[in-house]
């Protein structure tokens, strides 16, 4: 990252679910800031391609959709990096659907993917951050936490829960030099967006006040700033990055 020095060169960063999309963009921004970076994903080929964009990056095959996989990811990153100073939690979104079309048995899977995975990764990584009195946790969630998105009832529910967890954790460990924040993306040009909109983003920007679809690279740099030394007084923040789509005052 050119320009502002984030003050985190040499820090050890793990970015979950980062072989593509916003996770990859965040990993690339941290790598550009001089961090030692570990990325993860389930597809070995896609993971290898992502790692090739960041010389020296560690690539860990892992699945954070369940607690054992989330814990194993952190433990492997600690082994490969010698520790984790920065944890960026992330996971794919659960299937689309509304109240009428979503069966009750789908909710535990969504909670495991987008809530319990974050809890598990934090439990595995945060104690060492507290012991060294420096750490950063940044969760990639969704603007749906502030303004539920139609036909994404599982994501809306799980991500609201994880936001409550992160805020509580932030208050408990602020005195230890560890910050906990979340970034709430709106519509960005990712594979997930194409999946939700039937393979095209034509017309999507019309509903965004900025009249553009978000650039994953810009998002990654925002997330990286929250990991920076300059952001040490920011904790418990849930930051929308959505081109103005959220219309509320808070």
C-alpha positions, 0 to 999 in steps of 0.5 A: 500500500503506497502512501500512509504507513500503517505501522504494522510492517512485520505483524502476522496476519491471518485472513480467513476465507481469503482465496477470492473476493473481499477476503483476498482484497483485505489480505492483499492490502495487509501484505502491501502494508508489510504484514506476514500474511496467511490466507485460507480457503477450501479450493486448493487451486484457487487458493494457490492462485491467490497466494501467488499474488502475494510473495511469501504468503502462506496458504492454508487449506481450511474450512471455517464453516464449523468450529473445529475447522475454524480453530484448526485454521488459527492453530495452523496459522500460529504454527506457520507464522509463529503467532497471529497479531491480526485476525480477519474473520470472514466466511461465505454467505449462507443460501438466499431465502426468506421466512417462508422458504427457509426451513428451521434446520437451515438456521444452525448451519448459517449460525455455524458459518457466520457466527460460531466460526467467528467465536471459535477463531477469536477464542483461539487467537485473542488470548495470545494477543491479550498476553502480548498487549497488542492485537487486532480483530476485524470481522467482515460482516454485512451492511444487512446488520443495520438494514436487513436485505430481502431474501437473505434471512439467514445472513441477516440473522447470523451476522446480527448475532456476531455483531453483538458478540464482537461488540461485547468482546471489544468492551472486555478486552479494550484495556489489553491493547486489542481492538475488535471491529467489524466492516459491513460491506454493501454491494461489491464486485465479487463472485458472491454478488454475481451469484445473488444477481443471476450472473450480472451486475447490470443496474445494480449501481442504480440503487446505490447513492454513489452510483457505483458498485464497490471495488474490493480493493478499496474495501480491503484498504479500509479493513487494513486501516482498522488493523493499523497502529493509527486505529488503536483508539477505534474499537467496538466499531461496526463500519458500513462500506456501502456507497451510502446505501444505508440511510439511517442516522446510526 
